Amino acid sequence: MYHVLQLIYTIAHGLIQILQPILVPLCFILAWAGIFLSIWHIWTLFRESLANAQQMHKIPCPNCKFFTSNYHLKCPVHPITALSEEAIGCPDFEQSGIYPSS
């Protein structure tokens, strides 16, 4: 058993000695690739969040005359689509005057 372990150690040590000049640049490249991919992922999340926020700000419901701010019935005219993306371009939207338009 001891001879088998010694043989495995000798082979592994020889492989490490052969691969060592390749491992250092390979690890360097992989480390920078990981950093680049992390930054790219954060940038993509930021860009998607910004686009989503811009889309949500187009929903006119809080400025509508018919908006009730009630949890159970947000809008008596369109209760299903109130405060959703489907409410963008609502044909029954009427400015309430409570919130100044931007």
N, C-alpha and C positions, 0 to 999 in steps of 0.2 A: 504494500500500500504506500509506503514511504517513497519507493522508487517511482511510482505512478505520479504522485504529487510533485516530486522533484522534476520529472519530465515535463509535466504541465507548466510548472514554474519556468523552466528553461525555455520552453516554446513561447510562453507569454512574454517573457522578458526579451527574447529575440525579436518578437513582433513589435513590441513597444519601441525598441531601439531603431527598428527599420522605419516605423511610421512617425516617429517623433518630429522629423523635419517637416512633415506634411500636416501634423496635428496643430501646430501653433498657428500657421496662417489660416487653416480651416476654422479653428475656433474663433479667431479674430473676425473672419468674414461672417460666421454664424452669429456672433454677438452683435455686430453692427446691423446685420439683417434683422435680428430680433428687435433692436431699437428702432430701426426704420419702420418695420411693420407696426409696432406699437404706436408710433407717432402718426402713421397713416390711418390707423384704426380710430384714434382719438379725433383726428381731423374729419374723417368721414362721419363719425357720430355727431360732432359739432355742426357740420353742414346739414345733416338730416334733421337735427333738432331745430336749427334755425328755419329751415323750410317748413317744418311742421308748425312752428310758432307763427310764422307769417300766414300760413293757411288758416290757423285758428283765429287770428285777429280779423279775418274777413267775415266771420260769423256776425251777422247784424243783430241777433236776438237781444242782447242787453240794452240796446238803444231803441228797441221797438216799443211802440205804444201799447201793444198787446202783451208784452212780457210781464209776468206777474212776480217773478223771483220766488215763487212757491215751489217747494221740492216736489210736491205731488202733481201740480199742474203748472208747468212753466209757461205754456202758451195755450190759450183756449182755441186759437185758430188752427195751429199745427202742433198738437201736443207730442206727436211721435218724432218729428224732425227738429224740434226746438233744441237749440244749443248743440247741433251736430253739423257736420260738413254739408249735409243735405239742405240746411237752412240758408246757405249762401245763395243769394239771388232770389230770396223769398218774394213772391209777387204781392203779398199782403203786408210787407214791411212799411211801417209808418214811423217816422222819427218822433220820439216821445218828448224831446226837449229837456229831459232830465240830465242826460249826459251830453256835453257839447261834442259835436262831430269834429273829427280831426281831419 
